[in-house]
Amino acid sequence: MHELVFLPAYRQARLVRAREVSAVELLEAHLGQVARHNVRLNALVTWDESGARARAREADAALARGENWGPLHGVPVTIKDAFETAGLRTTSGFARLVRHVPARDATVVARLKAAGAVLMGKTNLPALALDAQTDNPVFGRTNNPWDVERTPGGSTGGGAVAVASGMSPIEVGSDIGGSIRIPSHFCGVFGLKPTDGRIPLSGHIPGIPGTPRGVRHLGVAGPLARTVEDLRLALRLLAGPDGRDSEILPLPVQEVPRRDLRTYRFAWTDGLGGMPVSAETRSALEGLARSLEQAGCTVERRAPDLELEEVWNAWGRLLGAEVGSEMPAVARLMTALRFQSMRGSCALNRGVVQGLWGRMTDYARALSVRDEVMAKVESFLEGWDAWLCPVTVGPAFTHRPSGEWLEVDAGRVPYMVGTCGLPSLFNLTGHPVVVVPLPRASERALPLGVQVVGRRWRDEALLSVAEALTDVTGPFRRPPGV
C-alpha cells in the first residue's frame, strides 16, 4: 500500500477500474500517508474523512453495477484552499474566512468530482495566496518534504508538498506570479501553468466572496502532479468555458502525440537581463542543454530581448490594480505597506504599490506593455518548440519573514526578484509553462526544476515536449523519508 500512493493518478484509476484495488483501499492508503507525514509537513489543513470514505464506497458500488464515473473514478485528490468547496470550509488562509463554508463548488472542484475523483481535503497556502512561501495566521507554516527547515514555496505550497510526499496524486492550484511553478520547483514535482483563458478560476479566493471580481489578468488555475501524463489528464478534465468565467475560450483539448526527442528545437537561458541565479542553477541548465544536444536536438542559447524592469513594473501595476479593486481602502493601505516594507525595493513590489493607488490611465498603460511583451515573446517562440529557463534564482530557501533578502551564492537579491522575478514574465504574457524536475546533482542536493515555455494556446503541444524532455531528465524522485 505504501508504494500505491506514489503511483500516478492515471495508473491509480486504472487499478480501480480493473478492480485490482478498491476505491476504499486506495483512499485508506492515502489517509495513512497523511497520518504519517502531515503533522511534520502541514500540507493538508482541512479534510473530510467521513465524506471521502462515503464517496469511495459509492465509487466501488458504482463499479459493481457496471458504472464508470470518469477518468479519475475512485482516485483521491486534494485542492488548494483558495478554491471553494460546497459544504467544506474554504479560508484561503485568511482569518476573516475561518468559518466560511461555501454552498457551491469552484468549477475545478466540480469538474474533478464529475470525473470521479474523491476529494480528501484542502491544502495550505499563504493568506489570500499572496506570497511565495506558505504560512498564514489560520493554519501556520508548511514545510518542504526535502528539508523541513526550508519553504515549499507558495502559494500552492501545501499542494506541492502533498503531491511530493504521496498524500495526493494530483492537486489543482493557482498561479498569479509563480504560485504553481515555484512550489513545483522547490518540491521536485511537475506543474502546469496553462495559457490564460483555458481553465476557469470561478470560485477562487481572492476575490473575497461577495465582492466584484477584480482579477481579470495574470491569474490562472492549473494542476500539479508526479507525471506529465497526469498534467495532460487534468488539462483535459479542467479546461473549457463554465458559464461563469467569461475570459475562458471554447478551445477543445487536442491530442498532440510526442515526437522523437531528436526532432525538437530548444532555446535556453540560465537567466534574463543580468539577473543572478545560483551556480547550481546555471550548472543544471547547462547540463540539460548538453544532454539535449547529445540526444540529437537542436539547442541554442537564446532569449528574447526584454527589459525586465518594464516587465516587472507592468506585472506589479496590474496585480496591484486588480487585486486592490476588490479591497476596501484600509486593506489596500495594509497591502501597500507590506510590499513597501520588503528588503531591497525592486520594480515588482514598487509596481504593486503603484497599482494599488493608480489611476485608470496607469492601468491602461500597464495593459499596453503587456500587449507589447506578449507579442515579443510569441514572436521569439515561433522558431522553437520550447524555451527553457530557470524557475527562480536557486533551490528552496530556509523559512524567513516575507520580504527578507534571499541569498544567491555569495550575494543576495530582493525577495520579490528571487521568487517571482522569472515566473512573473509568463503571467504577464499568458504563455503556458510546464515545470519539469531536473536530475539532482548529488544525493544531498535539493530539487531544481526548469520552466518549459511554449506558444500561447498550444498547451497540449507543450505537454508533449515536456514529456519528451523526461527522456533526459528522468521521472519523479520522492523525498527521503516518505
C-alpha positions in Angstrom: 0.0 0.0 0.0 2.9 2.4 0.7 4.0 2.1 -3.0 0.4 2.5 -4.2 0.3 6.2 -3.1 3.2 7.1 -5.3 1.6 5.8 -8.5 0.4 8.4 -10.9 -3.3 9.3 -10.8 -4.0 7.7 -14.2 -2.5 4.4 -13.0 -4.4 4.5 -9.7 -7.6 5.0 -11.7 -6.7 2.1 -14.0 -6.3 -0.2 -11.0 -9.6 0.8 -9.5 -11.4 0.3 -12.8 -9.8 -3.1 -13.2 -11.0 -4.0 -9.7 -7.4 -4.8 -8.7 -7.7 -2.3 -5.8 -10.9 -0.8 -4.4 -11.5 2.9 -4.1 -11.8 2.4 -0.3 -8.4 0.7 -0.1 -6.9 3.4 -2.2 -8.3 6.2 0.0 -7.2 4.5 3.2 -3.7 4.2 1.8 -3.6 7.9 1.2 -5.2 8.7 4.5 -2.5 6.6 6.1 0.2 8.6 4.3 -1.4 11.8 5.6 -1.5 10.4 9.2 2.2 9.5 8.9 3.6 12.8 7.5 1.1 15.7 7.8 2.0 16.6 11.4 5.6 17.2 10.3 4.8 18.9 6.9 1.4 20.6 7.5 0.3 20.2 3.9 -3.4 19.4 4.4 -5.3 21.8 6.6 -8.9 20.8 6.2 -10.1 17.3 5.3 -13.3 15.4 5.2 -12.5 11.7 6.1 -16.2 10.7 6.5 -17.3 12.3 3.3 -14.3 10.9 1.4 -15.0 7.4 2.8 -18.6 7.6 1.8 -17.7 8.8 -1.7 -15.1 5.9 -2.0 -17.8 3.3 -1.0 -20.1 4.8 -3.6 -17.4 4.5 -6.3 -16.9 0.8 -5.5 -20.6 0.2 -5.6 -20.9 2.0 -8.9 -18.3 -0.2 -10.4 -20.1 -3.3 -9.1 -23.1 -2.0 -11.0 -21.0 -1.6 -14.2 -20.9 2.2 -13.9 -17.8 4.3 -14.6 -17.8 7.9 -13.3 -14.9 9.0 -15.4 -11.1 9.1 -15.8 -10.5 9.6 -12.1 -13.1 7.1 -10.8 -12.2 6.5 -7.1 -8.9 8.4 -7.1 -8.3 10.6 -4.0 -7.3 14.2 -4.7 -6.6 17.4 -2.9 -7.4 21.0 -3.8 -5.8 24.3 -2.8 -7.7 26.0 0.0 -8.2 29.0 -2.3 -11.0 27.1 -4.3 -14.4 26.9 -2.8 -15.8 23.5 -1.8 -19.5 23.0 -1.2 -20.1 22.1 2.5 -16.4 22.1 3.3 -14.8 25.2 4.7 -12.6 27.4 2.4 -10.5 30.0 4.1 -7.7 31.0 1.6 -5.6 31.2 4.8 -7.4 34.4 5.7 -8.6 34.9 9.3 -11.8 36.6 8.3 -12.9 33.5 6.4 -12.1 30.8 9.0 -15.8 29.9 9.2 -16.6 30.3 5.5 -18.4 27.2 4.2 -19.4 27.7 0.6 -22.7 26.5 -0.8 -21.2 25.8 -4.3 -18.1 24.2 -5.6 -15.5 26.1 -7.6 -15.5 25.0 -11.3 -12.3 23.0 -11.0 -13.6 21.2 -7.9 -16.9 20.3 -9.7 -15.0 19.0 -12.7 -12.8 16.8 -10.6 -15.8 15.3 -8.9 -17.6 14.9 -12.2 -14.5 12.9 -13.4 -15.0 10.5 -10.4 -12.4 11.9 -8.0 -12.7 11.5 -4.3 -11.9 14.9 -2.6 -9.9 14.2 0.6 -9.3 17.7 1.7 -7.8 21.2 1.2 -4.1 22.2 1.2 -2.3 25.1 2.8 -1.4 28.4 1.3 -0.3 31.9 2.3 -3.1 34.3 3.3 -5.1 35.1 0.2 -2.5 33.4 -1.9 -0.3 36.5 -1.9 3.2 35.2 -1.0 5.9 32.8 -2.4 6.1 31.0 1.0 3.3 29.0 2.6 2.4 30.4 6.0 -0.8 32.0 7.4 -2.3 33.0 10.7 -5.1 30.4 10.4 -3.1 27.1 9.9 0.6 28.1 10.3 3.6 27.1 8.2 4.0 24.3 5.7 7.4 22.6 5.5 9.3 21.3 2.5 9.5 17.5 2.5 13.1 17.5 1.3 14.2 19.7 4.3 11.6 20.9 6.9 13.7 23.9 7.7 13.0 25.2 4.1 9.9 26.6 2.5 8.0 24.6 -0.1 7.3 27.8 -1.9 3.9 29.4 -2.4 1.2 30.0 -2.9 0.3 26.4 -3.8 2.9 25.2 -1.3 0.6 22.7 0.6 -0.4 21.1 -2.7 3.1 20.6 -3.9 4.1 19.0 -0.6 1.0 16.7 -0.7 1.9 15.5 -4.2 5.7 15.1 -3.5 5.1 13.2 -0.2 2.5 10.8 -1.6 -0.5 12.3 0.3 -2.2 13.1 -3.1 -1.5 12.0 -6.7 -2.8 15.3 -8.2 -3.6 18.8 -6.9 -5.2 21.8 -8.5 -3.6 25.1 -7.6 -3.5 28.7 -8.9 -0.7 30.9 -10.2 -0.6 34.7 -10.5 3.2 35.2 -10.1 4.7 31.7 -10.0 2.3 30.1 -7.4 2.2 26.7 -9.2 5.7 26.8 -10.6 7.7 27.9 -7.6 6.4 25.1 -5.3 6.8 22.5 -8.1 10.4 23.6 -8.5 11.1 23.6 -4.7 9.4 20.3 -4.1 10.5 18.3 -7.2 7.1 17.8 -8.9 5.6 18.6 -12.3 3.3 21.6 -12.6 1.4 23.3 -15.4 0.6 27.0 -15.7 -1.8 26.9 -18.7 -2.4 29.7 -21.2 -4.6 32.2 -19.5 -8.2 31.6 -20.7 -8.0 27.8 -20.7 -9.2 26.8 -17.2 -11.9 28.7 -15.2 -11.0 30.4 -11.9 -14.7 30.6 -10.9 -14.9 30.1 -7.1 -11.3 31.1 -6.4 -10.5 33.3 -3.4 -9.4 36.0 -3.9 -11.6 37.7 -4.8 -13.3 37.8 -1.5 -16.8 36.2 -1.6 -19.5 38.7 -2.2 -17.2 41.3 -3.8 -16.9 42.2 -7.5 -14.4 40.2 -9.4 -11.3 42.3 -10.0 -8.6 39.9 -11.1 -9.0 39.6 -14.9 -5.4 39.1 -16.0 -2.3 37.3 -14.7 -4.0 34.6 -12.6 -4.7 31.0 -13.8 -5.7 27.6 -12.4 -3.6 24.5 -13.1 -2.5 21.1 -11.9 0.5 19.7 -10.0 1.4 16.0 -10.3 4.2 13.5 -10.5 4.0 12.8 -14.2 3.4 14.8 -17.4 0.6 12.4 -18.3 -1.3 13.4 -15.2 -0.9 17.1 -16.1 -2.3 16.2 -19.6 -5.2 14.3 -18.0 -6.0 17.3 -15.7 -6.0 19.8 -18.5 -8.4 17.6 -20.4 -10.8 17.5 -17.4 -10.5 21.1 -16.3 -10.3 23.2 -19.5 -13.2 25.0 -21.2 -15.9 27.5 -20.5 -18.2 27.2 -17.5 -20.7 30.0 -18.0 -19.2 31.8 -15.0 -15.7 32.9 -16.1 -16.2 35.0 -19.2 -12.5 35.0 -20.1 -12.3 31.3 -20.8 -12.3 30.5 -24.6 -14.1 27.4 -26.1 -11.0 25.7 -27.3 -11.2 21.9 -27.5 -8.4 20.0 -25.8 -6.5 18.2 -28.5 -4.3 15.1 -28.5 -0.8 16.1 -29.6 1.4 13.0 -29.7 5.0 13.4 -28.6 7.6 13.3 -31.4 11.0 11.7 -31.3 13.1 13.8 -28.9 15.7 14.4 -31.7 13.2 16.4 -33.7 12.6 19.2 -31.1 14.2 22.6 -31.2 15.0 24.2 -27.9 16.2 27.7 -26.9 17.6 28.0 -23.4 18.9 30.6 -21.0 20.2 30.4 -17.4 19.0 34.0 -16.7 17.5 37.1 -18.1 18.6 40.7 -18.1 21.7 40.1 -16.0 19.5 38.7 -13.2 21.7 36.5 -11.0 21.0 32.8 -10.5 22.9 30.3 -8.4 25.9 28.4 -9.8 23.9 25.2 -9.1 21.1 26.5 -11.3 23.4 27.5 -14.1 25.1 24.1 -14.0 21.8 22.3 -14.1 20.6 24.3 -17.1 23.9 23.8 -18.9 23.8 20.1 -18.2 20.3 19.9 -19.6 21.3 21.7 -22.8 24.3 19.4 -23.2 22.1 16.3 -22.7 19.6 17.5 -25.3 22.4 18.2 -27.8 23.8 14.7 -27.2 20.3 13.3 -27.8 20.3 15.0 -31.3 18.1 18.0 -30.6 18.7 21.5 -32.0 19.7 23.6 -28.9 20.8 27.2 -28.9 21.4 29.6 -26.0 18.9 32.3 -26.9 16.4 34.6 -25.3 14.1 37.4 -26.5 15.2 41.0 -26.0 13.3 42.1 -22.9 13.6 45.0 -20.5 12.9 43.2 -17.1 12.3 46.4 -15.2 9.5 47.2 -17.6 8.1 43.7 -17.4 8.2 43.7 -13.6 6.6 47.1 -13.3 3.8 46.2 -15.6 3.1 42.9 -13.8 3.1 44.7 -10.4 0.8 47.5 -11.6 -1.7 45.0 -13.0 -1.6 42.9 -9.9 -1.9 45.8 -7.5 -4.8 47.4 -9.5 -6.8 44.2 -10.0 -6.3 42.7 -6.5 -6.7 46.2 -5.0 -10.0 46.7 -6.8 -11.5 44.0 -4.5 -10.2 45.6 -1.3 -11.5 48.4 0.9 -9.2 51.3 1.4 -7.8 50.1 4.7 -6.9 46.7 3.2 -5.2 48.4 0.2 -3.2 50.5 2.7 -2.1 47.5 4.6 -1.1 45.6 1.4 0.8 48.6 0.2 2.7 48.9 3.4 3.6 45.2 3.3 5.1 45.5 -0.2 6.8 48.8 0.6 8.5 47.2 3.7 10.2 44.4 1.7 14.0 44.5 1.8 15.6 45.6 -1.4 13.0 47.6 -3.3 12.5 46.5 -6.9 10.2 47.1 -9.8 8.0 44.2 -8.8 6.9 45.4 -5.4 7.1 49.1 -6.4 4.7 48.2 -9.3 2.3 46.5 -6.9 2.1 49.7 -4.7 1.7 51.9 -7.8 -1.1 49.7 -9.0 -2.9 49.7 -5.6 -3.2 53.5 -5.8 -3.0 54.1 -9.5 -5.4 55.7 -11.9 -7.3 54.1 -14.8 -4.7 55.6 -17.3 -1.9 53.8 -15.3 -3.8 50.5 -15.6 -4.3 51.0 -19.3 -0.6 51.7 -19.8 0.3 48.5 -18.0 -2.0 46.6 -20.3 -0.3 48.2 -23.3 3.1 47.0 -22.0 1.5 43.5 -21.6 0.4 43.5 -25.2 3.9 44.5 -26.4 5.8 42.0 -24.3 3.3 39.2 -25.2 3.9 39.9 -28.9 7.7 39.9 -28.4 7.8 36.6 -26.6 5.3 35.0 -29.0 7.4 36.1 -32.0 10.6 34.7 -30.3 8.9 31.3 -29.7 7.8 30.9 -33.4 11.2 29.4 -34.1 11.3 27.0 -31.2 9.3 24.1 -29.8 10.1 25.4 -26.3 12.2 27.9 -24.4 14.0 26.5 -21.3 14.7 28.9 -18.4 15.1 28.8 -14.6 12.1 29.0 -12.3 13.8 31.0 -9.5 17.3 32.1 -8.6 18.0 28.9 -6.8 16.6 25.9 -4.8 14.2 26.2 -1.8 15.4 28.7 0.8 15.1 28.5 4.6 11.9 29.8 6.2 12.1 33.5 6.9 9.9 36.6 7.2 8.2 37.5 4.0 10.2 40.2 2.2 13.7 39.4 3.6 16.7 39.2 1.3 17.4 35.9 -0.5 20.9 34.5 -0.8 22.4 33.7 -4.2 25.8 32.1 -3.7 27.9 34.9 -2.1 25.4 37.6 -2.9 21.8 38.4 -2.3 18.7 39.6 -4.2 15.4 41.2 -3.1 12.7 38.8 -2.1 10.4 39.5 -5.0 13.2 39.2 -7.6 14.4 35.9 -6.1 10.9 34.4 -6.1 8.6 36.0 -8.7 11.2 37.6 -10.9 11.4 34.9 -13.5 7.9 33.3 -13.3 6.0 36.7 -13.4 7.1 37.3 -17.0 4.8 34.4 -18.2 1.9 35.6 -16.0 2.2 38.9 -17.8 2.3 37.4 -21.3 -0.1 34.5 -20.5 2.2 31.8 -22.1 1.8 28.2 -21.0 4.7 26.8 -18.8 5.4 23.3 -17.6 7.9 22.9 -14.7 9.9 19.7 -15.2 12.2 18.5 -12.3 15.8 18.3 -13.2 18.3 15.5 -12.2 19.8 16.1 -8.8 23.5 16.9 -8.7 24.0 14.7 -5.6 22.1 12.7 -3.0 22.1 15.7 -0.7 21.0 18.2 -3.4 17.7 19.9 -3.2 15.3 19.7 -6.1 15.6 22.1 -9.1 13.1 22.5 -11.9 13.1 24.1 -15.3 10.4 26.3 -16.9 9.5 24.8 -20.3 7.7 27.6 -22.1 5.5 27.3 -25.2 3.4 29.4 -27.5 0.0 30.7 -26.4 -2.9 28.3 -26.8 -0.6 25.3 -27.6 -0.6 23.8 -24.1 -1.1 20.3 -25.5 1.9 20.5 -27.7 4.0 21.9 -24.8 3.0 19.0 -22.6 4.2 16.6 -25.4 7.5 18.5 -25.4 7.8 18.2 -21.6 7.1 14.5 -21.8 9.8 14.0 -24.3 12.2 16.0 -22.1 11.8 13.4 -19.3 13.8 11.1 -21.6 16.8 13.0 -20.3 15.6 14.5 -17.0 14.1 11.2 -15.7 11.0 10.5 -13.6 9.7 12.0 -10.3 12.0 11.3 -7.4 10.5 11.0 -4.0 11.9 12.9 -1.0 13.8 10.9 1.6 11.7 9.6 4.5 8.3 9.5 2.8 
